């Protein structure tokens, strides 16, 4: 059955870092260059102790990289970053016994703080990391082969026993975005030691930010007198867990760029007024007019792709938590984009509430039935009432099912991601003992890692079949 709002009517892994193989006895070398179209700053200065020969582009990785972080006894909090030191070992034998002698690709200062909301209660904690120079300033660096930047997230898969769900979402999202111009965060697997304590497998993720190698957007002028104040802006729907505001229609919006502590009064006033005007348009007659209605205000293609990936994954956080949006300057069309994607560890059948565990049904309906309707913008339900948007969804889905989202492509993505961590997964489980354990909000608990992977594969195939049969609209 379609969402109630609708009732009215070849694989390319974007993992830039090296990836290990299941057989660690004689691991083959891997090319560490980023995929075509990514930019790594080959001129970026090495961190303290690095040599020119140790630049990321010149390395041959045998296993997934090792990060060793030392906080000198300081406790990591979510209040602000503390000073720490990080060593990255990328060319090693996989045994963890040669880390003192293996070459470093980073050996220098960082800032670090806790990352995550619900996941912060897990023993395996996530972190935000900032690469720095010797005087404590941000230092852009191609960490683990990703395009050169300073701000990163270390996601620690814990309730997700496959270790892959976030990686799967970012990889699928990047594949869906191919040719659209939309940015999706890039990723790299690694293992982490924190203060000599082995913390297991982590996923390094690019933080969403305005940057030439991420969301490449022009800066808004501080005032209308100084230039173009119409964009670009990045915001996030996130229950106002950070600084933000509530729109006239009750939408909870957080400032992301400019940040709350740097946004000017005129920028703030402009952005609030734009969202109020957008929502007033949706509440007025003619909101669905193709020339004067919502297509003038949003990039419908990005909203369609965002909906399809979130519904494919049945993401429990869809539309309401870490739901990024960005607005172009008027000179670039002035429209609102949905995305980038973020945070899918509670997705892909891994959750035991809001009917997320079932391969049938719509997550947007599950959220509404569970009382979460107030947490996401009403725009989504309204868009889903428009037959033109329904047709756009159906046409886009059918095109993606022939390529990026075919069953074969999706299973290949899972298998290739699994191959990266297969040799290291037992070491992670020895540390955390998650396999076979019920960790909220798990629905399925497999007795082995392979059983967890099989469940993910079978759930996904059931999900695509259900979407094939139930996605509304027609494609002429």
C-alpha positions as CSV (number, residue, x, y, z in Angstrom):
1,X,0.0,0.0,0.0
2,X,1.4,3.4,-0.9
3,X,2.1,6.1,1.8
4,X,-1.2,7.5,2.9
5,X,-0.2,10.8,1.4
6,X,0.0,9.1,-1.9
7,X,-3.4,7.5,-1.8
8,X,-4.9,10.7,-3.2
9,X,-3.7,9.9,-6.4
10,X,27.5,-0.6,-12.5
11,X,29.0,-0.6,-9.2
12,X,31.7,1.9,-8.3
13,X,32.6,2.0,-4.6
14,X,33.5,5.5,-3.5
15,X,35.9,4.3,-0.9
16,X,39.0,6.4,-1.4
17,X,41.1,4.6,1.2
18,X,42.8,1.2,0.8
19,X,40.7,-1.9,1.5
20,X,42.0,-5.1,3.0
21,X,41.2,-8.6,1.7
22,X,39.7,-11.6,3.6
23,X,43.0,-13.5,3.3
24,X,45.5,-11.6,5.4
25,X,48.3,-14.1,4.9
26,X,49.3,-12.6,1.6
27,X,47.3,-9.5,1.0
28,X,47.5,-8.1,-2.5
29,X,48.5,-4.4,-2.9
30,X,45.7,-1.9,-3.6
31,X,45.6,1.3,-5.6
32,X,45.1,4.1,-3.1
33,X,44.0,6.8,-5.5
34,X,40.6,8.3,-5.0
35,X,37.9,7.5,-7.6
36,X,37.6,9.6,-10.8
37,X,36.2,13.0,-10.0
38,X,37.6,13.2,-6.5
39,X,40.3,15.7,-5.8
40,X,43.2,14.9,-3.4
41,X,45.5,17.8,-2.7
42,X,48.8,16.2,-3.6
43,X,50.6,19.4,-2.4
44,X,49.1,19.2,1.1
45,X,52.0,19.4,3.6
46,X,52.7,16.2,5.5
47,X,52.0,16.1,9.2
48,X,54.9,16.2,11.7
49,X,57.3,13.4,11.0
50,X,56.0,12.6,7.5
51,X,58.2,12.5,4.5
52,X,57.3,13.2,0.8
53,X,57.5,9.5,0.1
54,X,54.8,8.9,2.7
55,X,52.1,11.0,1.0
56,X,48.8,9.2,0.7
57,X,48.8,8.9,-3.1
58,X,52.2,7.1,-3.1
59,X,51.3,4.4,-0.6
60,X,50.4,0.7,-1.1
61,X,48.0,-0.4,1.6
62,X,47.9,-4.1,2.7
63,X,45.2,-3.8,5.4
64,X,42.7,-1.2,6.4
65,X,44.6,1.7,8.1
66,X,45.2,1.9,11.9
67,X,44.4,5.1,13.8
68,X,46.2,5.5,17.2
69,X,44.9,8.5,19.2
70,X,46.5,9.6,22.5
71,X,44.6,12.2,24.7
72,X,47.4,12.4,27.3
73,X,44.9,11.4,30.0
74,X,42.2,13.9,29.1
75,X,38.6,12.8,29.0
76,X,36.8,13.3,25.7
77,X,33.5,15.1,26.0
78,X,30.8,16.5,23.7
79,X,31.3,20.1,25.0
80,X,34.4,21.0,22.9
81,X,37.3,19.4,21.3
82,X,40.4,18.6,23.4
83,X,43.9,18.5,22.1
84,X,45.2,15.1,21.2
85,X,47.8,13.3,19.1
86,X,47.1,10.9,16.3
87,X,49.2,8.4,14.4
88,X,47.9,6.8,11.2
89,X,49.6,3.6,10.1
90,X,48.4,2.5,6.6
91,X,51.0,0.0,5.3
92,X,51.2,-2.8,7.9
93,X,50.9,-6.6,7.9
94,X,47.5,-6.8,9.7
95,X,48.8,-8.5,12.8
96,X,49.0,-5.3,14.9
97,X,52.5,-6.4,15.9
98,X,54.4,-4.1,13.5
99,X,52.7,-0.8,14.3
100,X,55.8,0.7,16.0
101,X,57.9,0.1,12.9
102,X,55.4,0.6,10.1
103,X,55.4,3.9,8.2
104,X,53.1,6.7,9.2
105,X,50.8,8.7,6.9
106,X,49.9,11.1,9.7
107,X,51.8,11.7,12.9
108,X,50.6,15.0,14.5
109,X,48.1,17.0,16.5
110,X,44.3,16.7,16.3
111,X,41.3,17.9,18.1
112,X,38.7,15.3,19.2
113,X,35.3,15.3,20.8
114,X,32.4,12.8,21.2
115,X,30.0,12.4,18.2
116,X,26.5,11.0,18.2
117,X,23.2,11.3,20.0
118,X,21.5,8.0,20.7
119,X,24.7,6.1,19.7
120,X,26.6,8.0,22.4
121,X,25.2,5.6,25.0
122,X,27.0,2.7,23.4
123,X,30.4,1.5,24.7
124,X,31.9,1.9,21.2
125,X,31.6,5.7,20.9
126,X,31.8,7.9,17.9
127,X,34.1,10.9,17.6
128,X,34.6,14.1,15.7
129,X,38.2,14.7,14.7
130,X,39.9,17.8,13.4
131,X,43.4,17.5,11.8
132,X,45.6,20.4,13.0
133,X,49.0,21.9,12.6
134,X,51.6,22.3,15.3
135,X,50.1,25.6,16.5
136,X,46.6,24.1,16.8
137,X,45.0,25.6,13.6
138,X,42.9,23.5,11.2
139,X,45.1,21.7,8.7
140,X,43.5,20.3,5.5
141,X,44.9,16.8,4.9
142,X,43.9,13.8,2.6
143,X,43.3,11.6,5.6
144,X,43.1,7.9,4.6
145,X,43.2,9.1,0.9
146,X,40.0,11.1,1.1
147,X,40.0,14.6,-0.4
148,X,42.0,17.1,1.6
149,X,40.0,18.6,4.5
150,X,40.3,19.0,8.3
151,X,36.9,17.9,9.7
152,X,36.0,14.2,10.0
153,X,33.7,11.8,11.9
154,X,34.7,8.4,13.2
155,X,31.6,6.3,13.3
156,X,31.9,3.1,15.4
157,X,29.4,0.5,14.2
158,X,28.0,-1.2,17.4
159,X,24.3,-2.2,17.2
160,X,24.9,-2.8,13.5
161,X,26.5,-6.2,13.7
162,X,27.3,-6.2,9.9
163,X,29.5,-3.1,10.5
164,X,28.3,-2.0,7.0
165,X,25.0,-0.2,7.2
166,X,26.3,3.3,7.2
167,X,28.9,2.4,4.5
168,X,26.2,0.8,2.4
169,X,24.0,4.0,2.6
170,X,26.9,6.3,1.7
171,X,28.0,4.1,-1.1
172,X,24.5,3.6,-2.5
173,X,23.8,7.3,-2.1
174,X,26.9,8.2,-4.0
175,X,26.0,5.8,-6.8
176,X,22.5,7.3,-7.0
177,X,24.0,10.8,-7.1
178,X,26.3,10.0,-10.0
179,X,25.7,12.6,-12.8
180,X,23.4,14.7,-10.7
181,X,25.9,17.1,-9.2
182,X,24.8,16.3,-5.6
183,X,27.4,15.7,-3.0
184,X,27.4,12.6,-0.7
185,X,29.9,12.0,2.1
186,X,32.9,9.8,1.2
187,X,34.1,7.1,3.6
188,X,37.0,4.9,4.5
189,X,37.3,1.9,6.9
190,X,39.9,1.9,9.6
191,X,40.8,0.4,13.0
192,X,41.1,2.5,16.1
193,X,43.3,2.5,19.2
194,X,42.4,5.1,21.8
195,X,44.9,5.6,24.5
196,X,46.3,2.2,23.7
197,X,42.9,0.6,24.0
198,X,41.8,-1.3,20.9
199,X,38.4,0.0,19.8
200,X,37.8,-2.0,16.7
201,X,36.5,-1.2,13.2
202,X,35.5,2.4,12.5
203,X,34.2,4.2,9.5
204,X,35.9,7.6,8.7
205,X,33.2,9.9,7.2
206,X,33.5,13.3,5.7
207,X,31.6,15.8,7.9
208,X,29.0,17.8,6.0
209,X,30.3,21.3,5.5
210,X,30.9,24.0,3.0
211,X,34.2,23.2,1.3
212,X,35.7,23.1,-2.2
213,X,35.8,19.3,-1.9
214,X,32.5,18.8,-0.2
215,X,29.5,21.1,-0.6
216,X,31.2,23.6,-2.9
217,X,29.0,26.6,-2.4
218,X,29.6,30.4,-2.5
219,X,29.5,32.2,0.8
220,X,26.5,34.5,1.5
221,X,27.3,38.2,2.0
222,X,27.1,39.3,5.7
223,X,24.6,42.0,4.7
224,X,22.5,42.8,1.7
225,X,24.5,46.0,1.3
226,X,27.7,44.0,1.1
227,X,26.6,41.7,-1.7
228,X,24.4,38.6,-2.3
229,X,22.8,37.5,1.0
230,X,20.5,34.9,-0.7
231,X,22.9,32.0,-0.3
232,X,24.3,29.6,0.0
233,X,23.1,28.2,3.3
234,X,23.2,24.7,4.9
235,X,20.6,23.7,7.5
236,X,19.5,20.6,9.2
237,X,16.2,19.2,10.6
238,X,17.2,17.7,13.9
239,X,14.7,18.4,16.7
240,X,16.6,21.6,17.4
241,X,19.3,19.5,19.2
242,X,21.6,22.3,18.1
243,X,21.1,26.0,17.8
244,X,18.3,26.9,15.4
245,X,14.8,28.1,15.2
246,X,11.2,27.0,14.6
247,X,9.5,28.1,11.4
248,X,6.1,29.7,11.3
249,X,4.6,26.3,10.4
250,X,6.5,24.5,13.2
251,X,9.5,23.1,11.3
252,X,12.5,22.6,13.6
253,X,15.6,23.9,11.7
254,X,19.2,24.0,12.9
255,X,21.9,26.4,11.5
256,X,24.8,24.5,10.0
257,X,26.4,27.1,7.7
258,X,26.9,29.8,8.7
259,X,27.1,28.5,12.2
260,X,25.0,29.9,15.0
261,X,28.0,31.8,16.4
262,X,28.9,33.4,13.1
263,X,25.7,34.0,11.3
264,X,24.9,37.7,11.0
265,X,21.5,39.2,12.0
266,X,20.7,39.9,8.4
267,X,21.6,36.4,7.2
268,X,19.5,34.9,10.0
269,X,16.5,37.1,9.2
270,X,16.8,36.3,5.5
271,X,16.9,32.6,6.0
272,X,14.0,32.5,8.5
273,X,11.9,34.6,6.1
274,X,12.8,32.4,3.1
275,X,11.5,29.2,4.9
276,X,8.4,31.0,6.1
277,X,7.7,32.2,2.5
278,X,8.3,28.7,1.2
279,X,5.9,27.1,3.7
280,X,3.3,29.8,3.0
281,X,3.5,29.0,-0.7
282,X,2.9,25.4,0.1
283,X,-0.2,26.3,2.1
284,X,-1.7,28.5,-0.7
285,X,-3.6,27.5,-3.8
286,X,-1.4,26.7,-6.8
287,X,1.3,25.2,-4.6
288,X,1.7,22.4,-7.1
289,X,1.7,24.5,-10.2
290,X,4.8,23.4,-12.2
291,X,5.7,27.0,-13.1
292,X,4.8,29.0,-10.0
293,X,4.6,26.4,-7.3
294,X,7.1,24.3,-5.4
295,X,9.3,23.4,-8.4
296,X,10.4,27.0,-8.3
297,X,11.5,26.6,-4.7
298,X,13.1,23.1,-4.5
299,X,15.3,20.9,-6.7
300,X,12.8,18.2,-7.1
301,X,15.3,15.7,-8.4
302,X,17.3,15.9,-5.1
303,X,14.1,15.4,-3.1
304,X,13.1,12.4,-5.2
305,X,16.5,10.7,-4.7
306,X,16.6,11.6,-1.0
307,X,13.1,10.0,-0.6
308,X,14.1,6.9,-2.5
309,X,17.3,6.1,-0.7
310,X,15.7,6.7,2.8
311,X,12.7,4.6,1.9
312,X,14.9,1.9,0.3
313,X,16.8,1.7,3.6
314,X,13.7,2.3,5.7
315,X,15.8,4.7,7.7
316,X,14.2,5.4,11.1
317,X,15.9,8.8,11.2
318,X,14.6,9.8,7.7
319,X,13.3,13.3,7.2
320,X,13.6,14.3,11.0
321,X,17.1,13.6,12.4
322,X,20.4,14.8,10.8
323,X,18.3,15.6,7.7
324,X,20.5,18.1,5.9
325,X,19.3,20.6,3.4
326,X,21.0,23.4,1.5
327,X,19.8,26.5,-0.4
328,X,21.5,27.9,-3.4
329,X,22.1,31.6,-3.9
330,X,19.5,33.3,-6.2
331,X,22.2,33.7,-8.8
332,X,22.4,29.8,-8.9
333,X,18.6,29.3,-8.9
334,X,17.9,30.0,-5.3
335,X,16.3,26.6,-4.7
336,X,16.5,24.1,-1.8
337,X,18.2,20.8,-2.1
338,X,17.5,17.7,0.0
339,X,20.7,16.1,1.5
340,X,23.4,15.2,1.8
341,X,22.6,11.8,3.4
342,X,23.6,11.1,7.0
343,X,23.4,8.4,9.6
344,X,21.9,5.0,8.5
345,X,23.1,2.6,11.2
346,X,19.4,2.4,12.4
347,X,18.2,1.4,9.0
348,X,18.2,-1.6,6.6
349,X,16.0,-3.8,8.9
350,X,18.1,-3.2,12.0
351,X,15.4,-1.5,14.1
352,X,12.6,-2.9,16.2
353,X,10.2,0.0,16.2
354,X,8.1,2.2,13.8
355,X,7.8,-1.0,11.6
356,X,11.4,-0.4,10.4
357,X,12.1,-4.1,10.7
358,X,9.6,-5.1,8.0
359,X,10.6,-5.0,4.4
360,X,7.1,-3.8,3.5
361,X,5.5,-0.4,4.3
362,X,6.7,3.1,4.2
363,X,8.9,4.6,6.9
364,X,7.2,7.9,6.6
365,X,4.0,6.2,7.6
366,X,5.7,4.3,10.4
367,X,7.1,7.5,11.9
368,X,3.6,9.2,11.7
369,X,1.9,6.2,13.4
370,X,4.5,6.2,16.2
371,X,3.9,9.9,17.0
372,X,6.9,11.4,15.3
373,X,5.0,13.4,12.7
374,X,5.8,16.7,14.5
375,X,9.6,16.0,14.0
376,X,9.7,16.2,10.2
377,X,8.6,18.9,7.8
378,X,5.1,18.7,6.3
379,X,6.7,19.4,2.9
380,X,7.3,15.7,2.4
381,X,3.7,14.6,2.9
382,X,2.5,17.4,0.7
383,X,5.0,16.6,-2.1
384,X,3.8,13.0,-2.0
385,X,0.2,14.2,-2.8
386,X,1.3,15.6,-6.1
387,X,0.8,13.2,-9.1
388,X,3.6,14.9,-10.9
389,X,6.0,14.2,-8.0
390,X,4.7,10.6,-7.8
391,X,5.5,10.1,-11.5
392,X,9.0,11.6,-11.0
393,X,9.6,9.1,-8.2
394,X,8.4,6.2,-10.3
395,X,10.5,7.2,-13.4
396,X,13.6,7.7,-11.3
397,X,13.1,4.4,-9.4
398,X,12.7,2.4,-12.7
399,X,15.8,4.0,-14.1
400,X,17.9,3.3,-11.0
401,X,16.6,-0.3,-10.9
402,X,18.2,-0.9,-14.3
403,X,21.6,0.2,-13.0
404,X,22.7,1.5,-9.6
405,X,19.8,-0.1,-7.6
406,X,19.4,-3.4,-9.4
407,X,19.4,-6.4,-7.1
408,X,22.7,-7.5,-8.5
409,X,24.3,-4.1,-8.0
410,X,23.1,-3.9,-4.4
411,X,24.3,-7.4,-3.5
412,X,27.6,-6.7,-5.1
413,X,28.0,-3.5,-3.0
414,X,27.3,-5.5,0.2
415,X,29.7,-8.2,-0.8
416,X,32.5,-5.8,-1.7
417,X,32.0,-3.8,1.5
418,X,32.0,-7.0,3.5
419,X,35.3,-8.1,1.9
420,X,37.0,-5.0,3.2
421,X,36.3,-5.9,6.9
422,X,36.0,-9.7,6.7
423,X,39.5,-10.4,8.0
424,X,39.2,-7.8,10.8
425,X,35.7,-8.4,11.9
426,X,36.6,-11.3,14.3
427,X,39.0,-8.9,16.1
428,X,36.2,-6.3,16.5
429,X,33.9,-8.9,17.9
430,X,36.5,-10.2,20.3
431,X,36.7,-6.7,21.7
432,X,32.9,-5.9,21.9
433,X,31.2,-9.3,21.8
434,X,28.3,-8.0,19.8
435,X,27.6,-11.0,17.6
436,X,24.8,-13.0,19.1
437,X,23.9,-10.3,21.5
438,X,20.7,-8.2,21.7
439,X,21.7,-4.6,21.4
440,X,18.9,-2.1,21.3
441,X,17.3,-1.4,18.9
442,X,18.1,-4.7,17.2
443,X,15.2,-6.7,15.6
444,X,17.2,-9.6,14.2
445,X,20.1,-11.2,16.1
446,X,22.3,-13.6,14.2
447,X,24.5,-16.1,15.8
448,X,27.4,-15.4,13.4
449,X,28.5,-12.4,11.3
450,X,27.6,-14.4,8.1
451,X,24.1,-14.8,9.4
452,X,23.9,-11.0,10.0
453,X,25.0,-10.4,6.4
454,X,22.5,-13.0,5.0
455,X,19.7,-11.2,6.9
456,X,20.8,-7.9,5.4
457,X,20.9,-9.3,1.9
458,X,17.5,-11.0,2.2
459,X,15.8,-8.0,3.8
460,X,17.1,-5.8,1.0
461,X,15.8,-8.1,-1.7
462,X,12.4,-8.2,-0.1
463,X,12.5,-4.4,0.2
464,X,13.3,-3.7,-3.5
465,X,10.5,-6.2,-4.5
466,X,8.0,-4.4,-2.3
467,X,9.0,-1.0,-3.7
468,X,8.8,-2.3,-7.2
469,X,5.2,-3.3,-6.5
470,X,4.1,-0.4,-4.4
471,X,5.9,2.8,-5.5
472,X,3.1,5.1,-6.9
473,X,3.1,7.0,-10.1
474,X,3.7,6.0,-13.7
475,X,6.4,6.5,-16.2
476,X,5.1,7.2,-19.6
